[in-house]
Amino acid sequence: MVMLLIGSVLMLTTWFNGAQRQCVVDTGSSLTLVRSSEGIQFDGPSQELYFSTANGGLTKAIVAPVKNIGTKNLGWVNGEVVVSSDLAEECILGSNFLGRQPIIINWSNGTVLPAR
């Protein structure tokens, strides 16, 4: 099973150019973030930046282009991910991907599906 509902946190197995990560589905995050770039093949140069975290901290990261991003039921092309070693989670799947197509998030059964 690639989707897990742990308490009120929905986890979704996501692939970034074939590299698998367990991502927290976070509709409040405008960015998709990964803790480690290990195994992810980026599709162009990355850019260094600093960003503010939810708890008000400032952290250093890189933004890198990724051509293929997908889950069992969803897929996106030509996106960007933020890579920061300061993340508590392995990955946060944010609205920069979730908002690119109509989806249905069903919290009661722990699924994220395309709205058809």
DSSP file (Angstrom, degrees, kcal/mol; ACC not computed):
  #  RESIDUE AA STRUCTURE BP1 BP2  ACC     N-H-->O    O-->H-N    N-H-->O    O-->H-N    TCO  KAPPA ALPHA  PHI   PSI    X-CA   Y-CA   Z-CA
    1    1 A M              0   0    0      0, 0.0     3,-0.0     0, 0.0     0, 0.0   0.000 360.0 360.0 360.0 136.0    0.0    0.0    0.0
    2    2 A V        +     0   0    0      1,-0.1    11,-2.4    11,-0.1     2,-0.4   0.505 360.0  64.8-103.4  -5.0    1.4    3.4   -0.9
    3    3 A M  E     -A   12   0A   0      9,-0.2     2,-0.4    19,-0.0     9,-0.2  -0.973  59.4-178.3-121.2 133.8   -0.8    5.6    1.2
    4    4 A L  E     -A   11   0A   0      7,-2.4     7,-3.5    -2,-0.4     2,-0.7  -0.990  18.4-153.1-130.5 137.8   -0.9    5.6    4.9
    5    5 A L  E     -A   10   0A   0     -2,-0.4     2,-0.7     5,-0.2     5,-0.2  -0.938  17.1-179.1-108.7 110.0   -3.0    7.6    7.3
    6    6 A I  E >   -A    9   0A   0      3,-3.0     3,-2.3    -2,-0.7     2,-0.4  -0.912  65.8 -51.6-112.7 104.5   -1.1    8.0   10.6
    7    7 A G  T 3  S-     0   0    0     -2,-0.7     0, 0.0     1,-0.3     0, 0.0  -0.556 121.5 -27.0  63.4-122.6   -3.3    9.9   13.0
    8    8 A S  T 3  S+     0   0    0     -2,-0.4     2,-0.6    -3,-0.1    -1,-0.3   0.164 119.0 102.1-106.5  17.1   -4.2   13.0   11.0
    9    9 A V  E <   -A    6   0A   0     -3,-2.3    -3,-3.0    17,-0.0     2,-0.6  -0.896  59.8-152.2-105.4 123.5   -1.1   12.8    8.8
   10   10 A L  E     -A    5   0A   0     -2,-0.6    15,-2.9    15,-0.4     2,-0.4  -0.849  10.5-162.3 -96.6 121.7   -1.5   11.4    5.3
   11   11 A M  E     -AB   4  24A   0     -7,-3.5    -7,-2.4    -2,-0.6     2,-0.4  -0.862   6.6-172.3-105.8 137.3    1.7    9.8    3.9
   12   12 A L  E     -AB   3  23A   0     11,-3.0    11,-2.5    -2,-0.4     2,-0.4  -0.993  25.5-125.8-134.5 126.3    2.0    9.2    0.2
   13   13 A T  E     - B   0  22A   0    -11,-2.4    59,-0.4    -2,-0.4     2,-0.4  -0.588  38.5-177.6 -70.1 124.8    4.8    7.3   -1.6
   14   14 A T  E     - B   0  21A   0      7,-3.0     7,-2.6    -2,-0.4     2,-0.4  -0.965  18.5-146.7-130.4 142.0    6.1    9.7   -4.2
   15   15 A W  E     -CB  70  20A   0     55,-3.2    55,-2.1    -2,-0.4     2,-0.6  -0.927   4.1-164.7-111.9 133.5    8.8    9.2   -6.9
   16   16 A F  E >  S-CB  69  19A   0      3,-2.5     3,-2.0    -2,-0.4    25,-0.4  -0.930  85.0 -30.6-115.3 102.4   11.1   12.0   -8.0
   17   17 A N  T 3  S-     0   0    0     51,-3.3    24,-0.3    -2,-0.6    -1,-0.1   0.881 128.8 -46.1  49.8  40.8   12.7   10.8  -11.3
   18   18 A G  T 3  S+     0   0    0     50,-0.3     2,-0.6     1,-0.2    -1,-0.3   0.220 111.5 122.3  91.4 -13.9   12.5    7.3  -10.0
   19   19 A A  E <   -B   16   0A   0     -3,-2.0    -3,-2.5    22,-0.1     2,-0.3  -0.737  57.8-136.0 -85.9 122.2   13.8    8.0   -6.4
   20   20 A Q  E     +B   15   0A   0     -2,-0.6     2,-0.3    -5,-0.2    -5,-0.2  -0.558  27.7 171.5 -85.2 138.6   11.2    7.0   -3.9
   21   21 A R  E     -B   14   0A   0     -7,-2.6    -7,-3.0    -2,-0.3     2,-0.7  -0.988  34.4-126.5-139.4 148.2   10.3    9.1   -0.8
   22   22 A Q  E     -B   13   0A   0     -2,-0.3    69,-0.5    -9,-0.2     2,-0.4  -0.879  40.0-164.4 -92.1 113.5    7.5    8.9    1.8
   23   23 A C  E     -Bd  12  91A   0    -11,-2.5   -11,-3.0    -2,-0.7     2,-0.5  -0.814  21.7-132.8-109.2 138.8    5.9   12.3    1.7
   24   24 A V  E     -Bd  11  92A   0     67,-2.6    69,-2.9    -2,-0.4     2,-0.7  -0.746  29.1-127.0 -77.7 129.5    3.5   14.0    4.1
   25   25 A V  E     + d   0  93A   0    -15,-2.9     2,-0.5    -2,-0.5   -15,-0.4  -0.736  36.2 176.1 -79.9 116.1    0.6   15.5    2.1
   26   26 A D    >   +     0   0    0     67,-2.4     3,-1.4    -2,-0.7    69,-0.4  -0.844  19.2 179.6-130.0  94.0    0.6   19.1    3.2
   27   27 A T  T 3  S+     0   0    0     -2,-0.5    -1,-0.1     1,-0.3    68,-0.1   0.651  84.1  61.2 -68.8 -13.9   -2.0   21.3    1.4
   28   28 A G  T 3  S+     0   0    0     66,-0.0     2,-0.5     2,-0.0    -1,-0.3   0.573  86.1  87.6 -87.6 -10.2   -0.8   24.3    3.4
   29   29 A S    <   -     0   0    0     -3,-1.4    66,-3.6    64,-0.2    67,-0.3  -0.779  60.7-161.0 -91.2 128.2    2.7   24.1    2.1
   30   30 A S  S    S+     0   0    0     -2,-0.5     2,-0.3    64,-0.2    -1,-0.1   0.629  75.3  53.9 -80.2 -11.9    3.3   26.1   -1.1
   31   31 A L  S    S-     0   0    0     64,-0.1     2,-0.5    65,-0.1    64,-0.2  -0.828  76.5-129.0-120.8 157.0    6.5   24.0   -1.9
   32   32 A T        -     0   0    0     48,-0.4    50,-2.7    -2,-0.3     2,-0.4  -0.938  35.2-171.5-101.6 127.7    7.4   20.4   -2.2
   33   33 A L  E     -fE  82  92A   0     59,-2.1    59,-2.9    -2,-0.5     2,-0.4  -0.923  14.9-167.0-124.7 144.3   10.5   19.7    0.0
   34   34 A V  E     -fE  83  91A   0     48,-2.7    50,-2.2    -2,-0.4    57,-0.2  -0.973  19.3-143.0-126.6 146.9   12.8   16.7    0.4
   35   35 A R  S    S+     0   0    0     55,-2.4     2,-0.4    -2,-0.4    56,-0.1   0.822  86.5  25.9 -76.6 -31.7   15.3   16.2    3.2
   36   36 A S        -     0   0    0     54,-0.5    -1,-0.2     2,-0.1    48,-0.0  -0.994  54.4-155.8-137.6 139.0   17.9   14.5    1.0
   37   37 A S    >   +     0   0    0     -2,-0.4     3,-2.3    -3,-0.1    -1,-0.1   0.433  52.1 136.1 -87.9   0.9   18.7   14.7   -2.6
   38   38 A E  T 3  S+     0   0    0      1,-0.3    -2,-0.1     3,-0.0     3,-0.1  -0.267  77.5   4.9 -54.8 124.4   20.4   11.3   -2.5
   39   39 A G  T 3  S+     0   0    0      1,-0.2     2,-0.6   -20,-0.0    -1,-0.3   0.253  99.1 120.0  86.6 -11.4   19.3    9.2   -5.5
   40   40 A I    <   -     0   0    0     -3,-2.3     2,-0.7   -22,-0.1    -1,-0.2  -0.774  54.4-148.1 -91.0 122.8   17.3   12.0   -7.1
   41   41 A Q        -     0   0    0     -2,-0.6     2,-0.2   -25,-0.4   -22,-0.1  -0.801  16.6-147.7 -87.6 115.2   18.6   12.9  -10.6
   42   42 A F        -     0   0    0     -2,-0.7    24,-0.2    24,-0.1     4,-0.1  -0.518   7.4-139.1 -84.3 154.5   18.0   16.6  -11.1
   43   43 A D  S    S-     0   0    0     22,-2.5    23,-0.1    -2,-0.2    -1,-0.1  -0.270  74.2 -11.2-109.7  44.7   17.2   17.9  -14.6
   44   44 A G  S    S-     0   0    0     21,-0.2    -2,-0.1    -2,-0.1     2,-0.0  -0.882  99.2 -35.8 150.5-179.7   19.2   21.1  -14.6
   45   45 A P        -     0   0    0      0, 0.0     2,-0.2     0, 0.0    -2,-0.1  -0.343  54.5-133.1 -70.5 148.9   21.2   23.4  -12.3
   46   46 A S        -     0   0    0     18,-0.1     2,-0.4    -4,-0.1    18,-0.2  -0.592  11.2-140.7 -97.1 164.0   20.1   24.0   -8.8
   47   47 A Q  E     -G   63   0A   0     16,-2.4    16,-2.8    -2,-0.2     2,-0.2  -0.990  12.6-130.2-128.6 132.4   19.8   27.4   -7.0
   48   48 A E  E     +G   62   0A   0     -2,-0.4     2,-0.3    14,-0.2    14,-0.2  -0.580  37.2 157.9 -81.7 142.6   20.7   28.1   -3.4
   49   49 A L  E     -G   61   0A   0     12,-2.7    12,-2.8    -2,-0.2     2,-0.4  -0.966  36.0-128.3-153.5 168.3   18.2   30.0   -1.2
   50   50 A Y  E     -G   60   0A   0     -2,-0.3     2,-0.3    10,-0.2    10,-0.2  -0.966  30.0-178.4-118.0 140.3   17.1   30.6    2.4
   51   51 A F  E     -G   59   0A   0      8,-2.3     8,-2.5    -2,-0.4     2,-0.4  -0.967  28.4-112.0-140.1 158.9   13.5   30.2    3.5
   52   52 A S  E     -G   58   0A   0     -2,-0.3     6,-0.2     6,-0.2     2,-0.1  -0.728  32.0-141.9 -89.6 132.6   11.4   30.6    6.6
   53   53 A T    >   -     0   0    0      4,-2.9     3,-2.0    -2,-0.4    -1,-0.0  -0.384  29.4 -99.5 -88.8 170.5   10.1   27.4    8.2
   54   54 A A  T 3  S+     0   0    0      1,-0.3    -1,-0.1     2,-0.1    -2,-0.0   0.792 124.0  53.7 -61.0 -29.3    6.7   26.9    9.8
   55   55 A N  T 3  S-     0   0    0      2,-0.0    -1,-0.3     1,-0.0    -3,-0.0   0.302 124.7-101.5 -91.2  11.8    8.2   27.4   13.2
   56   56 A G  S <  S+     0   0    0     -3,-2.0    -2,-0.1     1,-0.3     2,-0.1   0.459  77.6 134.8  89.7   1.4    9.7   30.8   12.2
   57   57 A G        -     0   0    0     -5,-0.0    -4,-2.9     1,-0.0     2,-0.5  -0.364  51.6-128.8 -79.9 163.3   13.3   29.5   11.7
   58   58 A L  E     +G   52   0A   0     -6,-0.2     2,-0.3    -2,-0.1    -6,-0.2  -0.956  31.2 179.5-112.9 130.6   15.5   30.4    8.7
   59   59 A T  E     -G   51   0A   0     -8,-2.5    -8,-2.3    -2,-0.5     2,-0.3  -0.954  26.5-121.6-135.7 152.0   17.1   27.6    6.8
   60   60 A K  E     +G   50   0A   0     -2,-0.3    26,-0.3   -10,-0.2    25,-0.3  -0.696  42.7 150.8 -90.9 141.9   19.4   27.1    3.8
   61   61 A A  E     -G   49   0A   0    -12,-2.8   -12,-2.7    -2,-0.3     2,-0.3  -0.922  36.8-120.2-154.4 176.2   18.3   25.0    0.9
   62   62 A I  E     -GH  48  83A   0     21,-1.9    21,-2.9    -2,-0.3     2,-0.5  -0.956  14.4-143.2-124.2 151.2   18.6   24.4   -2.8
   63   63 A V  E     +GH  47  82A   0    -16,-2.8   -16,-2.4    -2,-0.3    19,-0.2  -0.961  26.7 180.0-110.1 129.1   15.8   24.5   -5.4
   64   64 A A  E     - H   0  81A   0     17,-2.7    17,-2.5    -2,-0.5     2,-0.2  -0.982  27.1-117.2-135.2 142.6   16.3   21.9   -8.1
   65   65 A P  E     - H   0  80A   0      0, 0.0   -22,-2.5     0, 0.0     2,-0.4  -0.566  25.9-170.9 -78.7 139.9   14.3   21.0  -11.3
   66   66 A V  E     - H   0  79A   0     13,-3.2    13,-2.9    -2,-0.2     3,-0.1  -0.999  11.7-160.5-131.0 128.3   12.8   17.5  -11.5
   67   67 A K  E    S+     0   0A   0     -2,-0.4    11,-2.1    11,-0.2     2,-0.5   0.913  76.7  35.8 -77.6 -43.7   11.2   16.3  -14.8
   68   68 A N  E     + H   0  77A   0      9,-0.2   -51,-3.3    10,-0.1     2,-0.4  -0.950  60.1 166.6-123.0 120.2    9.0   13.4  -13.5
   69   69 A I  E     +CH  16  76A   0      7,-2.5     7,-3.3    -2,-0.5     2,-0.3  -0.991  18.7 151.5-127.4 134.7    7.2   13.4  -10.2
   70   70 A G  E     -CH  15  75A   0    -55,-2.1   -55,-3.2    -2,-0.4     5,-0.2  -0.997  30.7-159.4-160.9 163.6    4.5   10.8   -9.5
   71   71 A T        -     0   0    0      3,-3.0   -57,-0.1    -2,-0.3   -59,-0.0  -0.644  56.3 -80.5-126.1-173.3    2.5    8.7   -7.1
   72   72 A K  S    S+     0   0    0    -59,-0.4   -58,-0.1    -2,-0.2     3,-0.0   0.880 129.9  17.3 -58.9 -37.0    0.5    5.5   -7.7
   73   73 A N  S    S+     0   0    0     39,-0.2     2,-0.3     1,-0.0    -1,-0.2   0.496 121.2  57.3-116.8  -6.6   -2.4    7.6   -9.0
   74   74 A L        -     0   0    0     39,-0.1    -3,-3.0    38,-0.0     2,-0.3  -0.908  54.2-174.7-129.5 152.9   -1.0   11.0   -9.8
   75   75 A G  E     - H   0  70A   0     -2,-0.3     2,-0.3    -5,-0.2    -5,-0.2  -0.996   3.4-179.3-149.8 146.0    1.7   12.4  -12.1
   76   76 A W  E     - H   0  69A   0     -7,-3.3    -7,-2.5    -2,-0.3     2,-0.3  -0.964  11.1-151.7-138.6 154.2    3.4   15.7  -12.8
   77   77 A V  E     + H   0  68A   0     -2,-0.3    -9,-0.2    -9,-0.2   -10,-0.2  -0.944  67.0  14.5-126.7 152.0    6.2   16.8  -15.2
   78   78 A N  E    S+     0   0A   0    -11,-2.1   -11,-0.2    -2,-0.3     2,-0.2   0.963  81.3 143.0  53.7  70.9    8.7   19.7  -15.0
   79   79 A G  E     - H   0  66A   0    -13,-2.9   -13,-3.2    -3,-0.2     2,-0.4  -0.703  43.2-120.3-125.3-179.8    8.5   20.8  -11.4
   80   80 A E  E     - H   0  65A   0    -15,-0.3   -48,-0.4    -2,-0.2     2,-0.4  -0.961  17.8-164.0-125.2 143.6   10.9   22.0   -8.7
   81   81 A V  E     - H   0  64A   0    -17,-2.5   -17,-2.7    -2,-0.4     2,-0.5  -0.936  17.0-133.2-122.4 150.6   11.7   20.6   -5.3
   82   82 A V  E     -fH  33  63A   0    -50,-2.7   -48,-2.7    -2,-0.4     2,-0.6  -0.895  18.1-155.3-100.6 129.6   13.4   22.3   -2.4
   83   83 A V  E     +fH  34  62A   0    -21,-2.9   -21,-1.9    -2,-0.5     2,-0.4  -0.933  23.7 159.8-109.6 119.7   16.1   20.2   -0.8
   84   84 A S    >   -     0   0    0    -50,-2.2     3,-1.2    -2,-0.6   -23,-0.1  -0.977  36.2-153.6-143.1 126.2   16.9   21.0    2.9
   85   85 A S  T 3  S+     0   0    0     -2,-0.4   -50,-0.1   -25,-0.3   -24,-0.1   0.577  91.0  74.6 -72.3  -8.5   18.6   18.8    5.5
   86   86 A D  T 3   +     0   0    0    -26,-0.3    -1,-0.2     2,-0.0     2,-0.1   0.420  68.5 117.4 -85.3   1.6   16.7   20.6    8.2
   87   87 A L    <   -     0   0    0     -3,-1.2   -52,-0.0     1,-0.1   -53,-0.0  -0.457  55.6-153.5 -72.6 140.4   13.4   18.9    7.5
   88   88 A A  S    S+     0   0    0     -2,-0.1     2,-0.2     2,-0.0    -1,-0.1   0.805  82.8  57.4 -77.0 -31.6   11.8   16.7   10.2
   89   89 A E  S    S-     0   0    0      1,-0.1     3,-0.1   -65,-0.0   -54,-0.1  -0.618  87.2-123.4 -97.3 157.8   10.0   14.6    7.6
   90   90 A E  S    S-     0   0    0      1,-0.3   -55,-2.4   -68,-0.2   -54,-0.5   0.858  93.5  -6.2 -64.4 -35.1   11.6   12.7    4.7
   91   91 A C  E     -dE  23  34A   0    -69,-0.5   -67,-2.6   -57,-0.2     2,-0.5  -0.981  55.2-152.8-161.1 145.8    9.4   14.7    2.2
   92   92 A I  E     -dE  24  33A   0    -59,-2.9   -59,-2.1    -2,-0.3     2,-0.8  -0.986  14.8-151.1-123.8 118.8    6.6   17.2    2.2
   93   93 A L  E     -d   25   0A   0    -69,-2.9   -67,-2.4    -2,-0.5   -64,-0.2  -0.809  28.2-172.3 -92.2 109.9    4.3   17.1   -0.9
   94   94 A G    >>  -     0   0    0     -2,-0.8     4,-2.3   -69,-0.2     3,-1.6  -0.275  39.0 -88.7-102.6-177.0    3.1   20.7   -1.2
   95   95 A S  H 3> S+     0   0    0    -66,-3.6     4,-2.0   -69,-0.4   -65,-0.2   0.631 109.7  80.3 -70.6 -14.2    0.5   22.6   -3.3
   96   96 A N  H 34 S+     0   0    0    -67,-0.3    -1,-0.3     2,-0.2   -65,-0.1   0.797 115.8  18.5 -63.8 -23.3    3.1   23.3   -6.1
   97   97 A F  H X4 S+     0   0    0     -3,-1.6     3,-1.9     2,-0.1     4,-0.3   0.757 125.3  54.2-104.8 -47.5    2.3   19.8   -7.3
   98   98 A L  H >< S+     0   0    0     -4,-2.3     3,-0.7     1,-0.3    -3,-0.2   0.831 108.7  51.9 -57.5 -33.4   -1.0   19.0   -5.5
   99   99 A G  T 3< S+     0   0    0     -4,-2.0    -1,-0.3     1,-0.2    -3,-0.1   0.438  87.7  82.5 -84.5   0.9   -2.6   22.1   -7.0
  100  100 A R  T <  S+     0   0    0     -3,-1.9    -1,-0.2     1,-0.1    -2,-0.1   0.601 102.1  20.8 -83.6 -10.1   -1.6   21.4  -10.6
  101  101 A Q  S <  S-     0   0    0     -3,-0.7     2,-0.2    -4,-0.3    -1,-0.1  -0.986  95.1 -90.2-150.3 152.3   -4.5   19.0  -11.2
  102  102 A P        +     0   0    0      0, 0.0    13,-2.5     0, 0.0     2,-0.3  -0.470  54.4 175.9 -65.0 129.5   -7.9   18.5   -9.5
  103  103 A I  E     -I  114   0B   0     11,-0.3     2,-0.5    -2,-0.2     9,-0.0  -0.897  28.6-138.1-132.3 162.0   -7.6   15.9   -6.8
  104  104 A I  E     -I  113   0B   0      9,-3.1     9,-2.4    -2,-0.3     2,-0.6  -0.989  13.0-162.5-120.6 121.6   -9.7   14.4   -4.1
  105  105 A I  E     -I  112   0B   0     -2,-0.5     2,-0.8     7,-0.2     7,-0.2  -0.926   4.4-168.0-103.6 117.0   -8.2   13.9   -0.6
  106  106 A N  E  >> -I  111   0B   0      5,-2.7     5,-1.8    -2,-0.6     4,-1.2  -0.872   7.1-177.6-108.1 100.0  -10.2   11.4    1.4
  107  107 A W  T  45S+     0   0    0     -2,-0.8    -1,-0.2     1,-0.2     5,-0.0   0.812  77.2  63.3 -68.1 -29.9   -9.0   11.6    5.0
  108  108 A S  T  45S+     0   0    0      1,-0.2    -1,-0.2     2,-0.1  -103,-0.1   0.847 119.9  22.2 -69.1 -32.2  -11.3    8.8    6.2
  109  109 A N  T  45S-     0   0    0     -3,-0.4    -1,-0.2     2,-0.1    -2,-0.2   0.388 107.5-117.4-114.4   4.4   -9.7    6.2    4.0
  110  110 A G  T  <5 +     0   0    0     -4,-1.2     2,-0.3     1,-0.2    -3,-0.2   0.899  63.0 138.9  70.1  43.6   -6.3    7.8    3.4
  111  111 A T  E   < -I  106   0B   0     -5,-1.8    -5,-2.7   -99,-0.0     2,-0.4  -0.908  39.6-164.5-123.7 151.1   -6.4    8.3   -0.3
  112  112 A V  E     +I  105   0B   0     -2,-0.3    -7,-0.2    -7,-0.2   -39,-0.2  -0.972  28.6 165.1-128.5 115.3   -5.3   11.0   -2.7
  113  113 A L  E     -I  104   0B   0     -9,-2.4    -9,-3.1    -2,-0.4     2,-0.1  -0.897  41.9 -96.2-131.2 155.3   -6.9   10.5   -6.2
  114  114 A P  E     -I  103   0B   0      0, 0.0     2,-0.7     0, 0.0   -11,-0.3  -0.485  41.2-118.2 -66.9 141.8   -7.4   12.5   -9.4
  115  115 A A              0   0    0    -13,-2.5   -12,-0.0     1,-0.2     0, 0.0  -0.748 360.0 360.0 -80.6 116.7  -10.8   14.1   -9.6
  116  116 A R              0   0    0     -2,-0.7    -1,-0.2     0, 0.0   -13,-0.0   0.376 360.0 360.0-115.5 360.0  -12.4   12.5  -12.7
